[in-house]
Structure formats: structure tokens, C-alpha cells
């Protein structure tokens, strides 16, 4: 069973947080992802990604965490920035492509984890300084105490600086069959946008189960 939750300290410091979680087995997305690109293109035509309320909210959160917003961007802003410049995104893997496309359309960070590499509790919390993060370069890093990470029960960090960068530890690959997808938003309309985002993912992944977390209902669990 996989459990995902946000630590009490995260809820206390970011009470506006709205996380959405989806779990899908035998995940094989289909459909025209370019329709999500078109939504993103329409939004970017009205102004830069940094002006979008979804991105502004994450910039404020990063600043609160002591991170320079122009040096460390949430994943959604990085995707939108690249898409604005290149007018497209490269295809990496069908499940990653889906997460990226939906993230573009909603301007909300979407993390796609290989569920089979996660066992037990995955918690969004402040680092103690003892956790280990495996970069895509193969290097092992140690998040500083107080950094927001996705941490498992064995001291592995599956993402650094919250929504900035995922780890190679649970990256989707050619052998991935089941995924845990997490979307997190902090903007004023997040409580309406996260369910819409989960519905969009669910349309592409039939049979998936999902849930919206809150401080009163902070944990998502897959079946044993």
C-alpha cells in the first residue's frame, strides 16, 4: 500500500494548499495531448507565465522558503517557460507527456511517480538533513535541513524544493505500469481547479482512483 500525506507543519505554514492525488494501475494514456498545449498557448498569449495566478502563488511560496523565484521555479513554471519559447515539448514517455500536458494547461505542478518504486508512506515535509536524493545525473545529494521534500520511510527524497525537481529514484521508465500522480496548488481558485485537473487525468487513465486532500483529510491511500 502507498500512503501520501503532507506533514502538519506544511498545512500550518501553507493553509491555502490544495493537493490532488491520483493512482492508476496498468496506466496507458491515450488521446490528443495537444489540446492541452492549445489551452496553454491561449493563456500565454495574454501574458507571460510569471503573471498567471497559479504561478504567482508558487513564486510567493518559494520566496517564503528562502528560494529566489527566478533561480528555483516550480515545475509548472519551468514547463510553461520552455513551451513559450519552443512552442512544443519533447516526448519523453506517455505518462510523463500526459502529466506535462495537463500541467501546462492548468499551470499547476504535476508530479508523476512510478508507484512500484514506492512502498509505505510518502510524505511532503521539511527535511531533517539526513535524507538522500538521487539526481538524474546519478549523483546523490543531501537536502538541507528545513527544505521541503517528498520523503519516504527509508530516508529517500523523491523530490527537492517541493515542486521544483523530482528524483531519479521514482522516475517513470519503460517498465512503469502503475503511477502515483500528485498535483498541488496554492492560488485562490485551487479548490475548484484541482478537481478539474484530476478529472482531466482520469479521462486519460480509465480506472484510476483519486482524491483531494485537506488538513482535515490529509492522507491518500492505495488499496493493499
BAKOLKOL-202305 format. One record per residue (C-alpha): chain; x, y, z. Coordinates in steps of 0.25 Angstrom, whole numbers, plus 5000, padded with zeros to 4 digits. Layout:
! residues N
@kette=A, xx=X, yy=Y, zz=Z
...
***
This chain:
! residues 224
@kette=A, xx=5000, yy=5000, zz=5000
@kette=A, xx=5005, yy=5014, zz=4997
@kette=A, xx=5001, yy=5025, zz=5006
@kette=A, xx=5003, yy=5040, zz=5003
@kette=A, xx=5001, yy=5051, zz=5012
@kette=A, xx=5006, yy=5065, zz=5016
@kette=A, xx=5012, yy=5068, zz=5029
@kette=A, xx=5005, yy=5076, zz=5039
@kette=A, xx=5016, yy=5087, zz=5038
@kette=A, xx=5013, yy=5088, zz=5023
@kette=A, xx=4998, yy=5091, zz=5026
@kette=A, xx=5001, yy=5101, zz=5037
@kette=A, xx=5011, yy=5109, zz=5028
@kette=A, xx=5003, yy=5108, zz=5015
@kette=A, xx=4988, yy=5107, zz=5019
@kette=A, xx=4983, yy=5110, zz=5005
@kette=A, xx=4989, yy=5098, zz=5000
@kette=A, xx=4980, yy=5088, zz=4991
@kette=A, xx=4987, yy=5075, zz=4987
@kette=A, xx=4981, yy=5065, zz=4978
@kette=A, xx=4985, yy=5051, zz=4977
@kette=A, xx=4983, yy=5040, zz=4966
@kette=A, xx=4987, yy=5025, zz=4966
@kette=A, xx=4986, yy=5017, zz=4953
@kette=A, xx=4989, yy=5003, zz=4950
@kette=A, xx=4993, yy=4998, zz=4936
@kette=A, xx=4993, yy=5012, zz=4932
@kette=A, xx=4993, yy=5014, zz=4917
@kette=A, xx=4989, yy=5028, zz=4914
@kette=A, xx=4983, yy=5031, zz=4901
@kette=A, xx=4977, yy=5043, zz=4894
@kette=A, xx=4981, yy=5056, zz=4887
@kette=A, xx=4990, yy=5063, zz=4897
@kette=A, xx=4992, yy=5075, zz=4888
@kette=A, xx=4978, yy=5080, zz=4893
@kette=A, xx=4985, yy=5083, zz=4906
@kette=A, xx=4996, yy=5090, zz=4899
@kette=A, xx=4986, yy=5099, zz=4892
@kette=A, xx=4980, yy=5103, zz=4905
@kette=A, xx=4994, yy=5107, zz=4910
@kette=A, xx=4997, yy=5115, zz=4897
@kette=A, xx=4984, yy=5123, zz=4899
@kette=A, xx=4987, yy=5126, zz=4913
@kette=A, xx=5002, yy=5130, zz=4909
@kette=A, xx=4997, yy=5139, zz=4898
@kette=A, xx=4991, yy=5148, zz=4909
@kette=A, xx=5004, yy=5150, zz=4916
@kette=A, xx=5016, yy=5143, zz=4922
@kette=A, xx=5015, yy=5130, zz=4931
@kette=A, xx=5020, yy=5138, zz=4943
@kette=A, xx=5007, yy=5147, zz=4942
@kette=A, xx=4998, yy=5135, zz=4944
@kette=A, xx=4991, yy=5134, zz=4958
@kette=A, xx=4995, yy=5119, zz=4959
@kette=A, xx=5010, yy=5122, zz=4957
@kette=A, xx=5010, yy=5135, zz=4965
@kette=A, xx=5005, yy=5127, zz=4977
@kette=A, xx=5016, yy=5117, zz=4976
@kette=A, xx=5026, yy=5129, zz=4974
@kette=A, xx=5021, yy=5134, zz=4987
@kette=A, xx=5023, yy=5121, zz=4994
@kette=A, xx=5037, yy=5119, zz=4988
@kette=A, xx=5041, yy=5133, zz=4994
@kette=A, xx=5035, yy=5129, zz=5007
@kette=A, xx=5044, yy=5117, zz=5007
@kette=A, xx=5056, yy=5126, zz=5004
@kette=A, xx=5057, yy=5122, zz=4990
@kette=A, xx=5059, yy=5132, zz=4979
@kette=A, xx=5047, yy=5130, zz=4970
@kette=A, xx=5055, yy=5133, zz=4957
@kette=A, xx=5066, yy=5123, zz=4961
@kette=A, xx=5057, yy=5112, zz=4966
@kette=A, xx=5044, yy=5111, zz=4959
@kette=A, xx=5032, yy=5101, zz=4961
@kette=A, xx=5032, yy=5090, zz=4951
@kette=A, xx=5019, yy=5096, zz=4944
@kette=A, xx=5026, yy=5110, zz=4942
@kette=A, xx=5038, yy=5103, zz=4936
@kette=A, xx=5030, yy=5095, zz=4926
@kette=A, xx=5022, yy=5108, zz=4922
@kette=A, xx=5034, yy=5116, zz=4920
@kette=A, xx=5040, yy=5105, zz=4911
@kette=A, xx=5027, yy=5103, zz=4904
@kette=A, xx=5026, yy=5118, zz=4902
@kette=A, xx=5040, yy=5119, zz=4895
@kette=A, xx=5039, yy=5106, zz=4887
@kette=A, xx=5024, yy=5105, zz=4885
@kette=A, xx=5025, yy=5090, zz=4888
@kette=A, xx=5030, yy=5080, zz=4898
@kette=A, xx=5038, yy=5067, zz=4894
@kette=A, xx=5032, yy=5054, zz=4896
@kette=A, xx=5039, yy=5046, zz=4908
@kette=A, xx=5029, yy=5035, zz=4912
@kette=A, xx=5014, yy=5035, zz=4910
@kette=A, xx=5011, yy=5036, zz=4925
@kette=A, xx=5021, yy=5048, zz=4927
@kette=A, xx=5016, yy=5054, zz=4914
@kette=A, xx=5002, yy=5054, zz=4920
@kette=A, xx=5006, yy=5060, zz=4933
@kette=A, xx=5014, yy=5071, zz=4926
@kette=A, xx=5002, yy=5074, zz=4916
@kette=A, xx=4992, yy=5075, zz=4928
@kette=A, xx=5002, yy=5083, zz=4936
@kette=A, xx=5003, yy=5093, zz=4924
@kette=A, xx=4988, yy=5095, zz=4923
@kette=A, xx=4985, yy=5097, zz=4937
@kette=A, xx=4999, yy=5104, zz=4941
@kette=A, xx=4999, yy=5095, zz=4953
@kette=A, xx=5011, yy=5086, zz=4957
@kette=A, xx=5009, yy=5071, zz=4954
@kette=A, xx=5018, yy=5060, zz=4959
@kette=A, xx=5017, yy=5046, zz=4953
@kette=A, xx=5024, yy=5035, zz=4961
@kette=A, xx=5026, yy=5021, zz=4958
@kette=A, xx=5017, yy=5015, zz=4968
@kette=A, xx=5024, yy=5001, zz=4969
@kette=A, xx=5037, yy=5008, zz=4974
@kette=A, xx=5029, yy=5014, zz=4986
@kette=A, xx=5026, yy=5006, zz=4998
@kette=A, xx=5019, yy=5011, zz=5010
@kette=A, xx=5018, yy=5026, zz=5014
@kette=A, xx=5022, yy=5037, zz=5004
@kette=A, xx=5021, yy=5050, zz=5012
@kette=A, xx=5023, yy=5064, zz=5008
@kette=A, xx=5031, yy=5070, zz=5019
@kette=A, xx=5042, yy=5078, zz=5024
@kette=A, xx=5056, yy=5071, zz=5022
@kette=A, xx=5064, yy=5067, zz=5034
@kette=A, xx=5077, yy=5067, zz=5027
@kette=A, xx=5079, yy=5052, zz=5027
@kette=A, xx=5071, yy=5049, zz=5014
@kette=A, xx=5077, yy=5045, zz=5001
@kette=A, xx=5073, yy=5050, zz=4988
@kette=A, xx=5077, yy=5043, zz=4975
@kette=A, xx=5078, yy=5053, zz=4963
@kette=A, xx=5076, yy=5049, zz=4949
@kette=A, xx=5091, yy=5050, zz=4947
@kette=A, xx=5093, yy=5039, zz=4956
@kette=A, xx=5099, yy=5048, zz=4967
@kette=A, xx=5094, yy=5047, zz=4981
@kette=A, xx=5090, yy=5060, zz=4988
@kette=A, xx=5086, yy=5063, zz=5003
@kette=A, xx=5075, yy=5073, zz=5004
@kette=A, xx=5078, yy=5084, zz=5015
@kette=A, xx=5070, yy=5083, zz=5028
@kette=A, xx=5057, yy=5091, zz=5026
@kette=A, xx=5056, yy=5089, zz=5011
@kette=A, xx=5042, yy=5084, zz=5007
@kette=A, xx=5044, yy=5070, zz=5001
@kette=A, xx=5036, yy=5057, zz=4997
@kette=A, xx=5041, yy=5047, zz=5007
@kette=A, xx=5039, yy=5032, zz=5008
@kette=A, xx=5040, yy=5024, zz=5021
@kette=A, xx=5054, yy=5020, zz=5018
@kette=A, xx=5060, yy=5034, zz=5017
@kette=A, xx=5059, yy=5035, zz=5002
@kette=A, xx=5056, yy=5048, zz=4996
@kette=A, xx=5047, yy=5047, zz=4984
@kette=A, xx=5046, yy=5062, zz=4981
@kette=A, xx=5054, yy=5074, zz=4985
@kette=A, xx=5050, yy=5088, zz=4988
@kette=A, xx=5035, yy=5083, zz=4988
@kette=A, xx=5030, yy=5085, zz=4974
@kette=A, xx=5044, yy=5089, zz=4967
@kette=A, xx=5050, yy=5076, zz=4963
@kette=A, xx=5047, yy=5061, zz=4964
@kette=A, xx=5057, yy=5050, zz=4967
@kette=A, xx=5062, yy=5038, zz=4958
@kette=A, xx=5058, yy=5029, zz=4970
@kette=A, xx=5044, yy=5028, zz=4966
@kette=A, xx=5044, yy=5033, zz=4951
@kette=A, xx=5035, yy=5027, zz=4941
@kette=A, xx=5042, yy=5018, zz=4932
@kette=A, xx=5039, yy=5008, zz=4921
@kette=A, xx=5035, yy=4997, zz=4931
@kette=A, xx=5025, yy=5006, zz=4939
@kette=A, xx=5011, yy=5001, zz=4940
@kette=A, xx=5005, yy=5008, zz=4951
@kette=A, xx=5007, yy=5022, zz=4955
@kette=A, xx=5004, yy=5032, zz=4966
@kette=A, xx=5001, yy=5046, zz=4961
@kette=A, xx=5001, yy=5058, zz=4971
@kette=A, xx=4997, yy=5072, zz=4967
@kette=A, xx=4998, yy=5083, zz=4977
@kette=A, xx=4992, yy=5097, zz=4976
@kette=A, xx=4993, yy=5110, zz=4985
@kette=A, xx=4985, yy=5120, zz=4977
@kette=A, xx=4971, yy=5126, zz=4981
@kette=A, xx=4963, yy=5117, zz=4971
@kette=A, xx=4971, yy=5104, zz=4975
@kette=A, xx=4959, yy=5097, zz=4981
@kette=A, xx=4952, yy=5097, zz=4968
@kette=A, xx=4964, yy=5095, zz=4959
@kette=A, xx=4970, yy=5083, zz=4965
@kette=A, xx=4957, yy=5074, zz=4964
@kette=A, xx=4956, yy=5079, zz=4949
@kette=A, xx=4971, yy=5075, zz=4947
@kette=A, xx=4968, yy=5061, zz=4954
@kette=A, xx=4956, yy=5059, zz=4945
@kette=A, xx=4965, yy=5062, zz=4932
@kette=A, xx=4975, yy=5052, zz=4937
@kette=A, xx=4964, yy=5042, zz=4940
@kette=A, xx=4959, yy=5043, zz=4926
@kette=A, xx=4972, yy=5039, zz=4920
@kette=A, xx=4974, yy=5028, zz=4931
@kette=A, xx=4962, yy=5020, zz=4932
@kette=A, xx=4960, yy=5012, zz=4945
@kette=A, xx=4969, yy=5022, zz=4953
@kette=A, xx=4965, yy=5026, zz=4967
@kette=A, xx=4967, yy=5040, zz=4972
@kette=A, xx=4965, yy=5049, zz=4984
@kette=A, xx=4966, yy=5063, zz=4988
@kette=A, xx=4974, yy=5065, zz=5001
@kette=A, xx=4971, yy=5075, zz=5012
@kette=A, xx=4976, yy=5078, zz=5026
@kette=A, xx=4964, yy=5070, zz=5031
@kette=A, xx=4966, yy=5059, zz=5022
@kette=A, xx=4981, yy=5059, zz=5019
@kette=A, xx=4984, yy=5045, zz=5014
@kette=A, xx=4983, yy=5037, zz=5001
@kette=A, xx=4984, yy=5022, zz=5002
@kette=A, xx=4984, yy=5012, zz=4991
@kette=A, xx=4978, yy=4998, zz=4993
@kette=A, xx=4987, yy=4987, zz=4999
***
